[in-house]
Amino acid sequence: MASSDPPRIRRAAQRYATDHEQYRAATDAYLTLVTQLLDDAGINYLDVSGRTKTVESYAGKLARRVDGRLVYPDPGRDVTDQIGIRIITYVLADVQAVAELLADQLVVLDDRDMGRETAAEGRWGYSSRHLLIGLDPVREKARGPMKGRRASVQIRTVLQHAWAEFEHDIRYKGSVPEAHAPDFDRRFTLAAGLLELADQQFTSIRDRLREESTPPVEEADDDPRIGTQELSAFLAGQFADAGWSRTDHYAWVSGLLLELGITSLAELRELLRTVDLAAIETRMGYRYPPGAVRRLDDVLLSVFTDRYVALHGNAHRRGLLRSRLEKLAGD
């Protein structure tokens, strides 16, 4: 930093350097929390990652000026990306589902849809959902590295992510000759428009498959569990309004079914016929679109109650399941 920078800017940079390890711990904790929330909701995603802003990058941001004026004169208020979480989904609908989930479970301090802002300007370009989140009151009371710290969350589809990463790499790490800049701008704009169309087509493909799912045929093999592909197709038919879940989640819940002695779709179908799905949905009061695995998870919890909580495959989340069981049993 330059010696001409105001003392408060230099102090903020020094304080961040001193606290950097605490911010790294907070990043890890936020990453774990967000991943747990996504997994519990059964929302499909490709990847969740986290990063802590480096001391050098933070100091450089504080020193940034436009027309001689500091861009971030109050670091504590103006700089919000020390902790960064990135969530990559497959389709646009899941971007919205993730945003609704985080708004339900945490505190959203800011929410910007960069794609919508770009479209409002009559152009194509960078698309990503940017949230600034903090802990909800219950979690804020607990001791831990996240307490009092915010996290910047980017939510985007895999195609939006590919465009943003390539564009950033070219513009900020490469050297674009001034003579080529207009042509590059045009090509980036064209690519953004094509990727938006591709995102729409991916969504249409998923919706069509979900609407026209056919009863799966179980293939005999030596594995007593219900096959992942068969289970995903079956649940798409049972919970037509639910989104797809991650492939590994179908495998995991298939293992839970095996622990319960359910080894065929016929047995699972018979179980679901005895359950009031609408009543379960009302009791849970979902404020976000839960995935198919989450919907089945709540059905199994409502039917088998404490037995389900005690399953070996649920050892890592028994407290969470007991909280949900109280909801299901409530008046």
C-alpha positions as CSV (number, residue, x, y, z in Angstrom):
1,M,0.0,0.0,0.0
2,A,1.1,3.6,-0.7
3,S,2.2,5.8,2.2
4,S,-0.4,8.4,1.0
5,D,-3.3,6.1,1.8
6,P,-5.3,7.2,4.8
7,P,-4.3,5.6,8.2
8,R,-7.6,3.8,8.5
9,I,-7.0,2.0,5.2
10,R,-3.5,0.9,6.3
11,R,-4.9,-0.2,9.7
12,A,-7.6,-2.2,8.0
13,A,-5.0,-4.0,5.8
14,Q,-2.8,-4.7,8.8
15,R,-5.8,-6.0,10.9
16,Y,-6.8,-8.3,8.0
17,A,-3.3,-9.7,7.8
18,T,-3.4,-10.4,11.6
19,D,-6.8,-12.1,11.4
20,H,-6.2,-13.9,8.1
21,E,-6.0,-17.4,9.7
22,Q,-9.4,-16.7,11.4
23,Y,-10.9,-15.8,8.1
24,R,-9.6,-19.0,6.6
25,A,-11.2,-21.0,9.4
26,A,-14.4,-19.1,8.9
27,T,-14.3,-19.9,5.1
28,D,-13.9,-23.6,5.9
29,A,-16.8,-23.4,8.3
30,Y,-19.1,-21.6,5.8
31,L,-18.1,-24.1,3.1
32,T,-19.1,-27.0,5.4
33,L,-22.4,-25.3,6.5
34,V,-23.5,-24.5,2.9
35,T,-22.7,-27.9,1.6
36,Q,-24.6,-29.5,4.5
37,L,-27.6,-27.3,3.8
38,L,-27.5,-28.2,0.1
39,D,-27.2,-31.9,0.8
40,D,-30.0,-31.8,3.4
41,A,-32.3,-30.1,0.9
42,G,-31.5,-32.7,-1.7
43,I,-30.7,-29.9,-4.3
44,N,-28.6,-31.0,-7.2
45,Y,-25.2,-29.2,-7.7
46,L,-22.0,-29.8,-9.5
47,D,-19.5,-28.3,-7.0
48,V,-19.2,-26.1,-3.9
49,S,-15.9,-24.4,-3.2
50,G,-14.6,-21.7,-0.9
51,R,-11.7,-19.3,-0.9
52,T,-10.3,-16.7,1.5
53,K,-9.2,-13.5,0.0
54,T,-5.4,-13.2,0.2
55,V,-3.8,-10.4,2.2
56,E,-2.2,-9.0,-1.0
57,S,-5.5,-9.0,-2.8
58,Y,-7.3,-7.3,0.1
59,A,-4.7,-4.6,0.4
60,G,-4.8,-4.0,-3.3
61,K,-8.6,-3.6,-3.2
62,L,-8.4,-1.1,-0.3
63,A,-5.9,1.0,-2.3
64,R,-8.0,1.1,-5.5
65,R,-9.0,4.6,-6.6
66,V,-11.2,6.0,-9.3
67,D,-10.6,9.7,-10.3
68,G,-8.3,10.0,-7.3
69,R,-10.9,8.8,-4.8
70,L,-10.8,5.5,-2.8
71,V,-13.4,3.0,-4.1
72,Y,-13.7,1.4,-0.6
73,P,-13.2,4.3,1.9
74,D,-14.8,2.3,4.7
75,P,-13.3,-1.3,4.5
76,G,-15.5,-2.7,7.3
77,R,-18.6,-1.7,5.4
78,D,-17.6,-1.7,1.8
79,V,-15.5,-4.8,1.4
80,T,-17.6,-8.0,1.7
81,D,-15.7,-10.7,-0.2
82,Q,-13.1,-11.7,2.3
83,I,-14.9,-15.1,2.5
84,G,-16.1,-16.4,-0.8
85,I,-18.3,-19.4,-1.5
86,R,-19.1,-20.6,-5.1
87,I,-21.9,-23.0,-5.9
88,I,-22.1,-24.4,-9.4
89,T,-25.4,-26.0,-10.5
90,Y,-26.4,-27.7,-13.7
91,V,-29.5,-25.7,-14.7
92,L,-30.9,-22.3,-14.0
93,A,-33.8,-23.5,-11.9
94,D,-31.4,-24.9,-9.4
95,V,-29.7,-21.5,-9.1
96,Q,-33.0,-20.1,-7.9
97,A,-33.5,-23.1,-5.6
98,V,-30.2,-22.6,-3.9
99,A,-30.9,-18.9,-3.4
100,E,-34.2,-19.7,-1.8
101,L,-32.6,-22.3,0.4
102,L,-29.9,-19.9,1.7
103,A,-32.6,-17.2,2.3
104,D,-34.6,-19.7,4.4
105,Q,-31.7,-21.1,6.5
106,L,-29.4,-18.1,6.8
107,V,-29.6,-14.3,6.6
108,V,-29.3,-12.7,3.2
109,L,-27.9,-9.2,3.5
110,D,-27.7,-8.6,-0.3
111,D,-29.0,-10.3,-3.4
112,R,-27.9,-9.4,-6.9
113,D,-28.9,-11.2,-10.1
114,M,-26.1,-10.1,-12.4
115,G,-27.7,-11.8,-15.4
116,R,-30.9,-9.9,-14.8
117,E,-29.0,-6.6,-14.4
118,T,-27.1,-7.3,-17.6
119,A,-30.3,-8.0,-19.5
120,A,-31.9,-4.8,-18.1
121,E,-29.1,-3.0,-19.9
122,G,-30.1,-4.6,-23.2
123,R,-27.1,-6.8,-23.6
124,W,-25.6,-10.2,-22.9
125,G,-22.6,-10.8,-20.6
126,Y,-21.7,-11.9,-17.2
127,S,-24.5,-14.0,-15.4
128,S,-24.3,-15.1,-11.8
129,R,-26.4,-14.8,-8.7
130,H,-24.5,-12.9,-5.9
131,L,-25.6,-13.2,-2.3
132,L,-24.1,-11.7,0.8
133,I,-25.0,-13.9,3.7
134,G,-24.6,-14.0,7.5
135,L,-25.6,-16.4,10.2
136,D,-29.2,-16.7,11.4
137,P,-29.8,-15.7,15.0
138,V,-29.5,-19.3,16.4
139,R,-26.2,-20.0,14.7
140,E,-24.9,-16.5,15.5
141,K,-25.3,-17.2,19.2
142,A,-23.0,-20.2,19.0
143,R,-19.2,-19.9,19.3
144,G,-17.2,-20.4,16.1
145,P,-15.2,-18.8,13.4
146,M,-18.2,-17.7,11.4
147,K,-19.6,-15.6,14.2
148,G,-19.8,-11.9,13.2
149,R,-18.5,-12.6,9.7
150,R,-20.3,-12.5,6.4
151,A,-19.7,-14.6,3.3
152,S,-20.0,-13.6,-0.4
153,V,-21.8,-16.4,-2.3
154,Q,-21.7,-16.8,-6.1
155,I,-24.3,-19.2,-7.6
156,R,-24.1,-20.0,-11.3
157,T,-24.7,-22.8,-13.8
158,V,-21.8,-24.7,-15.2
159,L,-22.1,-22.8,-18.5
160,Q,-22.2,-19.4,-16.8
161,H,-19.2,-20.5,-14.8
162,A,-17.3,-21.5,-18.0
163,W,-18.0,-18.2,-19.6
164,A,-17.0,-16.1,-16.5
165,E,-13.8,-18.0,-15.9
166,F,-12.6,-17.8,-19.6
167,E,-13.6,-14.1,-19.8
168,H,-11.8,-13.3,-16.6
169,D,-8.7,-15.2,-17.7
170,I,-8.5,-13.3,-21.0
171,R,-9.4,-9.9,-19.8
172,Y,-7.5,-9.8,-16.5
173,K,-4.6,-12.2,-17.0
174,G,-4.0,-11.8,-20.7
175,S,-3.0,-8.9,-22.7
176,V,-5.7,-7.9,-25.2
177,P,-4.4,-5.6,-28.0
178,E,-6.4,-2.4,-28.2
179,A,-7.1,-3.0,-31.9
180,H,-8.7,-6.4,-31.1
181,A,-10.8,-5.2,-28.1
182,P,-14.0,-4.4,-30.1
183,D,-13.9,-7.8,-31.9
184,F,-13.3,-9.6,-28.6
185,D,-16.2,-7.8,-26.9
186,R,-18.4,-8.9,-29.8
187,R,-17.3,-12.5,-29.5
188,F,-17.8,-12.6,-25.8
189,T,-21.3,-11.1,-26.2
190,L,-22.1,-13.7,-28.9
191,A,-20.8,-16.5,-26.7
192,A,-22.9,-15.3,-23.7
193,G,-26.0,-15.3,-25.8
194,L,-25.4,-18.8,-27.1
195,L,-24.7,-20.1,-23.6
196,E,-28.0,-18.5,-22.3
197,L,-29.8,-20.4,-25.0
198,A,-28.0,-23.6,-24.1
199,D,-28.9,-23.1,-20.4
200,Q,-32.6,-22.8,-21.4
201,Q,-32.3,-26.0,-23.5
202,F,-30.8,-27.9,-20.7
203,T,-33.6,-26.8,-18.4
204,S,-36.2,-27.9,-21.1
205,I,-34.5,-31.3,-21.4
206,R,-34.6,-31.8,-17.6
207,D,-38.2,-30.7,-17.3
208,R,-39.3,-32.9,-20.2
209,L,-37.6,-36.0,-18.7
210,R,-39.2,-35.3,-15.4
211,E,-42.7,-34.8,-16.9
212,E,-42.5,-37.9,-19.1
213,S,-40.6,-40.3,-16.8
214,T,-41.6,-43.9,-17.4
215,P,-41.8,-46.6,-14.7
216,P,-38.3,-48.0,-14.5
217,V,-37.5,-51.7,-15.0
218,E,-35.3,-53.1,-12.3
219,E,-32.4,-55.1,-13.5
220,A,-31.3,-58.2,-11.5
221,D,-27.8,-58.2,-10.1
222,D,-26.0,-59.3,-7.0
223,D,-26.4,-55.9,-5.3
224,P,-29.4,-56.0,-3.0
225,R,-29.9,-52.2,-3.1
226,I,-32.3,-50.5,-5.5
227,G,-30.2,-49.2,-8.4
228,T,-29.4,-45.5,-8.5
229,Q,-30.8,-45.0,-12.0
230,E,-34.0,-47.0,-11.2
231,L,-34.5,-45.1,-8.0
232,S,-34.0,-41.6,-9.6
233,A,-36.5,-42.4,-12.3
234,F,-39.0,-43.8,-9.8
235,L,-38.8,-40.8,-7.6
236,A,-39.1,-38.4,-10.6
237,G,-42.5,-40.1,-11.1
238,Q,-43.5,-40.0,-7.5
239,F,-42.4,-36.4,-6.8
240,A,-43.0,-34.8,-10.1
241,D,-42.6,-31.3,-8.7
242,A,-39.2,-32.0,-7.1
243,G,-35.9,-31.4,-8.7
244,W,-33.2,-34.0,-9.3
245,S,-30.8,-34.7,-6.5
246,R,-27.1,-35.6,-6.8
247,T,-26.3,-39.1,-8.1
248,D,-24.4,-39.9,-4.9
249,H,-27.5,-39.0,-2.8
250,Y,-29.6,-41.5,-4.6
251,A,-27.0,-44.2,-3.8
252,W,-26.9,-43.0,-0.2
253,V,-30.7,-43.2,0.3
254,S,-30.7,-46.5,-1.4
255,G,-28.4,-47.7,1.3
256,L,-30.8,-46.4,3.9
257,L,-33.7,-48.3,2.2
258,L,-31.6,-51.5,2.4
259,E,-31.1,-50.9,6.2
260,L,-34.9,-50.7,6.4
261,G,-35.3,-54.0,4.5
262,I,-36.7,-52.3,1.3
263,T,-34.9,-53.8,-1.6
264,S,-37.3,-53.3,-4.5
265,L,-39.3,-50.5,-6.1
266,A,-42.4,-52.6,-5.6
267,E,-41.8,-52.5,-1.9
268,L,-41.1,-48.8,-1.9
269,R,-44.2,-48.1,-4.0
270,E,-46.3,-50.0,-1.6
271,L,-44.9,-48.0,1.3
272,L,-45.6,-44.7,-0.4
273,R,-49.2,-45.7,-1.0
274,T,-49.7,-45.7,2.8
275,V,-48.4,-42.2,3.3
276,D,-50.2,-38.9,3.1
277,L,-47.6,-37.0,1.1
278,A,-49.6,-33.7,1.2
279,A,-49.7,-33.8,5.0
280,I,-45.9,-34.3,5.2
281,E,-45.3,-31.4,2.8
282,T,-47.6,-29.2,4.9
283,R,-45.9,-30.2,8.2
284,M,-42.4,-29.5,6.8
285,G,-43.5,-26.2,5.3
286,Y,-40.7,-26.1,2.6
287,R,-39.7,-22.6,1.7
288,Y,-37.5,-23.8,-1.1
289,P,-37.9,-26.5,-3.7
290,P,-36.6,-29.7,-2.0
291,G,-35.0,-32.4,-4.2
292,A,-36.5,-35.8,-4.8
293,V,-34.2,-37.5,-2.2
294,R,-35.1,-35.0,0.5
295,R,-38.8,-35.7,-0.2
296,L,-38.2,-39.4,0.2
297,D,-36.1,-38.8,3.2
298,D,-38.9,-37.0,5.0
299,V,-41.4,-39.8,4.0
300,L,-39.1,-42.4,5.6
301,L,-38.6,-40.3,8.7
302,S,-42.4,-39.9,9.1
303,V,-43.0,-43.6,8.7
304,F,-40.1,-45.1,10.7
305,T,-39.5,-42.2,13.1
306,D,-36.8,-43.2,15.7
307,R,-35.9,-46.3,13.9
308,Y,-35.0,-44.2,10.9
309,V,-33.0,-41.8,13.0
310,A,-31.0,-44.6,14.5
311,L,-29.9,-46.1,11.1
312,H,-26.2,-46.5,10.6
313,G,-26.3,-44.4,7.5
314,N,-27.8,-41.5,9.5
315,A,-25.2,-41.4,12.2
316,H,-23.8,-38.1,10.9
317,R,-27.1,-36.2,11.1
318,R,-29.1,-37.6,14.0
319,G,-29.6,-34.2,15.6
320,L,-30.9,-32.7,12.3
321,L,-33.3,-35.6,11.8
322,R,-34.7,-35.3,15.4
323,S,-35.4,-31.6,14.7
324,R,-37.3,-32.6,11.5
325,L,-39.1,-35.3,13.4
326,E,-40.4,-32.7,15.8
327,K,-41.8,-30.8,12.8
328,L,-43.5,-33.9,11.5
329,A,-45.1,-34.7,14.8
330,G,-46.1,-31.1,15.6
331,D,-49.7,-30.0,15.7
